[in-house]
Amino acid sequence: MPGQPGRAGRRHGEAGPDTASGETAGTLHEHPATGSAKSAAGTGGLLEAALTRQNLQAAWKRVKANKGAAGVDGLDIEQTASVIRQQWPDIRQELLTGRYRPSPVRKVMIPKPDGSQRELGIPTVLDRLIQQALLQVLQPIIDPTFSKHSHGFRPGRRAHDAVNAARGYVQSGKRVVVDVDLAKFFDRVNHDILIDRLKRRIGDAGVIRLIRAYLNAGIMDGGVAVDRHLGTPQGGPLSPLLANVLLDEVDKVLEARGHSFARYADDCNVYVGSRQAGERVMAHLRKLYGDLKLQINEAKSAVASAFGRKFLGYALWVAKGKEVKCAVAHKALDNFKARIRQLTRRTGGRSMEQVVEKLRPYLLGWKAYFGMAQTPKVWRELDEWLRHRLRAIQLWHWRRPRTIYRELKVLGAKENVARQVAGNSRRWWRNSDRLLKTVLTIAYFDRLGVPRLS
């Protein structure tokens, strides 16, 4: 069967030219997938538009930039480039005639900071290319039809927009939130309902057929391909767009009723003026999601004060002037510290420079995401806690009293400070506070490249 692991073994060759560069696989130059996606889409041939050389090259650039692991076929980016160069005419013909069968996705469990795990389904690189090519043609057509209250996985929108919208609603006086979390949303998407909603937006039978094939591709778990009749696994380029297609139906109902709400993926918050109104909205949402065969996670959902809930990692609070402001939610702070502990384990046997190199991308990303938080004191406390931990790690690296004394003197420590710290060499955390601050200063960590959060 096309797309199964055995077929992948026959098709896949050795590493080849970069498909995204001027050295695109020769078959893409020589066979009829020419012209722009936009012009082809204008004729109603969306699948043909997705398979144009120009669109495929743009898709390949994105797939290659995203890197990512190999799928069930075990082939990386360069090996897949060779497959495309050698066998693209056959693959393209299968796609156009509806005979292409995607490979199952590879199941990967990603640990969360709270100890639980999130399931991802990693398609093969070839399937990621095809999905990305489809996305580039479908998104400009479908995305403009979505509700303005939807912010997740959309061009020009981000989580900050959803949080700002929520803050605006609360500032206007709507201080009760209907906080809805869907139970295992990506695992429970009903294929028939999703395809029906997709057909209402696009009329290309070839695209619909191919998307149905991706939904039904199955998942490889422990070397066994398991059929999948529900769900759209996170990990493929098309999954976010398909999720928005399904959830937009609820958005439109809320919009028609004039509700103030913000949705990001499967997190939806509706802001109302009273708890009684909130209970009515919650009951209506249970019915709306139920009609889509989706289930609200009652343990994580609630009608409550907007100041007692978190949304996308943020919490809201009221300043003295009655202005509603943003803060980092307590759970997000706990997750931050848990991740920092993981990245700075003492037993890593690394130098401080290596610790900082591993830490820096996470700190920069976290700071960028939570940069809207209006809580300077919290930022300062996190900075102090982080530097305290790094000082303790540095003592662990030095370990021996003689080494600690020598290194501190090299860094300019006073005699009494170097002796006292070296004399308490086993008290990593306590030793890393008052005395060590005078040597391993803020400027010291600045020179190492540790980003400041405050």
Backbone hydrogen bonds, N-H to C=O, Kabsch-Sander energy under -0.5 kcal/mol:
donor,donor_aa,acceptor,acceptor_aa,energy
4,Q,1,M,-1.6
7,R,4,Q,-0.6
8,A,4,Q,-2.1
9,G,5,P,-1.9
10,R,6,G,-1.4
11,R,7,R,-2.3
12,H,8,A,-2.7
13,G,79,Q,-0.5
16,G,78,E,-2.0
19,T,17,P,-0.6
21,S,18,D,-1.1
24,T,21,S,-0.8
28,L,25,A,-1.8
29,H,25,A,-0.7
29,H,26,G,-1.0
30,E,26,G,-1.9
31,H,27,T,-1.6
33,A,31,H,-1.2
34,T,32,P,-1.5
40,A,36,S,-1.7
41,A,37,A,-2.7
42,G,38,K,-1.4
43,T,40,A,-1.2
44,G,41,A,-1.9
45,G,40,A,-1.2
46,L,44,G,-1.5
49,A,45,G,-2.3
50,A,46,L,-2.3
51,L,47,L,-1.4
52,T,49,A,-1.2
53,R,33,A,-3.4
54,Q,35,G,-0.9
56,L,52,T,-2.6
57,Q,53,R,-2.4
58,A,54,Q,-1.9
59,A,55,N,-2.3
60,W,56,L,-2.7
61,K,57,Q,-2.0
62,R,58,A,-1.6
63,V,59,A,-2.6
64,K,60,W,-3.0
65,A,61,K,-2.3
66,N,62,R,-2.1
67,K,63,V,-0.7
67,K,64,K,-0.7
71,G,75,L,-0.5
72,V,104,P,-0.6
74,G,71,G,-1.7
80,T,76,D,-2.2
81,A,77,I,-2.0
82,S,78,E,-1.5
83,V,79,Q,-1.6
84,I,80,T,-2.4
85,R,81,A,-2.2
86,Q,82,S,-2.2
87,Q,83,V,-2.8
88,W,84,I,-1.6
91,I,87,Q,-2.1
92,R,88,W,-3.2
93,Q,89,P,-2.1
94,E,90,D,-2.2
95,L,91,I,-2.2
96,L,92,R,-2.5
97,T,93,Q,-2.0
98,G,94,E,-0.7
98,G,95,L,-0.6
99,R,94,E,-1.7
100,Y,94,E,-1.5
105,V,218,G,-2.2
106,R,122,I,-2.7
107,K,105,V,-0.6
107,K,220,M,-2.0
108,V,120,L,-2.5
110,I,108,V,-0.6
110,I,118,R,-3.3
112,K,116,S,-3.4
115,G,112,K,-1.9
118,R,110,I,-2.8
120,L,108,V,-3.2
121,G,234,Q,-3.3
122,I,106,R,-2.8
122,I,120,L,-0.5
128,R,124,T,-2.3
129,L,125,V,-2.2
130,I,126,L,-2.2
131,Q,127,D,-2.6
132,Q,128,R,-2.5
133,A,129,L,-2.3
134,L,130,I,-2.2
135,L,131,Q,-2.7
136,Q,132,Q,-2.2
137,V,133,A,-0.9
137,V,134,L,-0.7
138,L,134,L,-2.8
139,Q,135,L,-2.9
141,I,138,L,-0.9
142,I,138,L,-2.9
143,D,139,Q,-2.4
145,T,142,I,-1.9
146,F,143,D,-2.0
150,S,147,S,-1.5
151,H,149,H,-0.5
151,H,263,R,-2.9
152,G,263,R,-0.5
154,R,151,H,-0.6
157,R,154,R,-2.0
161,D,158,R,-0.9
162,A,158,R,-1.1
163,V,159,A,-2.3
164,N,160,H,-2.6
165,A,161,D,-2.1
166,A,162,A,-2.3
167,R,163,V,-2.5
168,G,164,N,-2.2
169,Y,165,A,-2.1
170,V,166,A,-2.2
171,Q,167,R,-2.6
172,S,168,G,-1.6
173,G,170,V,-1.5
174,K,169,Y,-1.9
175,R,173,G,-1.4
176,V,272,V,-2.0
177,V,304,A,-3.1
178,V,270,V,-3.5
179,D,177,V,-0.9
179,D,302,A,-2.7
180,V,178,V,-0.8
180,V,268,C,-2.7
182,L,266,D,-0.9
183,A,295,Q,-2.8
184,K,182,L,-0.6
185,F,182,L,-0.8
187,D,184,K,-0.8
188,R,184,K,-1.0
188,R,185,F,-1.5
189,V,185,F,-0.6
190,N,292,L,-0.5
191,H,189,V,-0.6
191,H,229,H,-0.7
194,L,190,N,-2.5
195,I,191,H,-2.8
196,D,192,D,-2.1
197,R,193,I,-2.3
198,L,194,L,-2.1
199,K,195,I,-2.4
200,R,196,D,-1.0
201,R,198,L,-1.5
202,I,198,L,-2.1
205,A,203,G,-0.8
208,I,204,D,-2.1
209,R,205,A,-2.6
210,L,206,G,-2.0
211,I,207,V,-2.7
212,R,208,I,-2.4
213,A,209,R,-1.8
214,Y,210,L,-2.0
215,L,211,I,-2.3
216,N,212,R,-1.9
217,A,214,Y,-1.0
219,I,226,V,-2.3
220,M,105,V,-3.6
221,D,219,I,-0.7
221,D,224,V,-2.8
224,V,221,D,-1.1
226,V,219,I,-3.1
226,V,224,V,-0.6
231,G,189,V,-3.2
232,T,186,F,-2.6
235,G,236,G,-0.5
236,G,233,P,-1.0
239,S,236,G,-0.9
242,L,238,L,-2.3
243,A,239,S,-2.4
244,N,240,P,-2.1
245,V,241,L,-2.1
246,L,242,L,-1.9
247,L,243,A,-2.5
248,D,244,N,-1.8
249,E,246,L,-1.0
250,V,247,L,-0.7
251,D,247,L,-1.8
252,K,248,D,-2.5
253,V,249,E,-1.4
254,L,250,V,-2.4
255,E,251,D,-2.7
256,A,252,K,-2.4
257,R,253,V,-1.4
258,G,255,E,-1.6
259,H,254,L,-2.2
260,S,271,Y,-0.7
261,F,259,H,-0.7
262,A,269,N,-2.2
263,R,149,H,-2.6
264,Y,267,D,-2.9
267,D,264,Y,-2.1
268,C,180,V,-1.9
268,C,266,D,-0.6
269,N,262,A,-2.5
270,V,178,V,-2.0
271,Y,260,S,-3.2
272,V,176,V,-2.9
272,V,270,V,-0.5
278,G,274,S,-2.0
279,E,275,R,-2.3
280,R,276,Q,-1.6
281,V,277,A,-2.2
282,M,278,G,-2.6
283,A,279,E,-2.2
284,H,280,R,-2.0
285,L,281,V,-2.6
286,R,282,M,-2.2
287,K,283,A,-1.4
288,L,284,H,-2.5
289,Y,285,L,-2.9
290,G,286,R,-1.8
291,D,287,K,-2.2
292,L,288,L,-0.7
292,L,289,Y,-0.6
293,K,290,G,-1.9
294,L,289,Y,-2.8
297,N,181,D,-3.3
298,E,296,I,-1.1
300,K,297,N,-0.7
301,S,297,N,-1.2
302,A,179,D,-1.9
304,A,177,V,-2.1
304,A,302,A,-0.6
306,A,175,R,-2.5
308,G,305,S,-1.7
309,R,306,A,-0.6
311,F,314,Y,-2.9
314,Y,311,F,-1.8
315,A,327,A,-2.9
316,L,309,R,-0.5
317,W,325,K,-2.2
319,A,317,W,-0.5
319,A,323,E,-2.8
322,K,319,A,-2.1
325,K,317,W,-3.4
327,A,315,A,-2.5
329,A,313,G,-2.6
333,L,329,A,-2.0
334,D,330,H,-2.5
335,N,331,K,-2.6
336,F,332,A,-2.1
337,K,333,L,-2.3
338,A,334,D,-2.3
339,R,335,N,-2.4
340,I,336,F,-2.4
341,R,337,K,-2.3
342,Q,338,A,-1.7
343,L,339,R,-2.3
344,T,340,I,-1.3
345,R,342,Q,-0.9
348,G,345,R,-1.4
349,G,346,R,-0.9
355,V,351,S,-2.0
356,V,352,M,-2.5
357,E,353,E,-2.1
358,K,354,Q,-1.8
359,L,355,V,-1.9
360,R,356,V,-2.8
362,Y,358,K,-0.5
363,L,359,L,-2.3
364,L,360,R,-2.7
365,G,361,P,-2.3
366,W,362,Y,-2.7
367,K,363,L,-2.6
368,A,364,L,-2.1
369,Y,365,G,-2.2
370,F,366,W,-2.6
371,G,368,A,-0.7
373,A,370,F,-1.7
374,Q,326,C,-3.0
375,T,373,A,-0.6
378,V,375,T,-0.7
379,W,375,T,-1.7
380,R,376,P,-2.3
381,E,377,K,-2.4
382,L,378,V,-2.4
383,D,379,W,-2.4
384,E,380,R,-2.5
385,W,381,E,-2.5
386,L,382,L,-2.7
387,R,383,D,-2.5
388,H,384,E,-2.4
389,R,385,W,-2.2
390,L,386,L,-2.4
391,R,387,R,-2.4
392,A,388,H,-1.9
393,I,389,R,-2.3
394,Q,390,L,-2.4
395,L,391,R,-2.2
396,W,392,A,-2.1
397,H,393,I,-2.2
398,W,394,Q,-2.1
399,R,395,L,-3.6
400,R,398,W,-2.5
404,I,400,R,-2.7
405,Y,401,P,-2.7
406,R,402,R,-2.6
407,E,403,T,-2.8
408,L,404,I,-2.3
409,K,405,Y,-2.1
410,V,406,R,-2.1
411,L,407,E,-1.6
412,G,409,K,-1.5
413,A,408,L,-2.7
418,A,414,K,-2.7
419,R,415,E,-2.5
420,Q,416,N,-2.1
421,V,417,V,-2.5
422,A,418,A,-2.2
423,G,419,R,-2.1
424,N,420,Q,-1.0
424,N,421,V,-0.6
425,S,422,A,-1.1
427,R,424,N,-1.7
428,W,426,R,-1.5
431,N,427,R,-2.6
432,S,428,W,-0.9
432,S,429,W,-0.7
433,D,430,R,-1.2
436,L,431,N,-0.8
437,K,433,D,-1.4
438,T,435,L,-1.4
439,V,436,L,-1.4
440,L,436,L,-2.8
441,T,439,V,-1.7
445,F,441,T,-1.7
446,D,442,I,-2.2
447,R,443,A,-2.3
448,L,444,Y,-1.3
449,G,445,F,-0.7
449,G,446,D,-1.0
450,V,445,F,-2.5
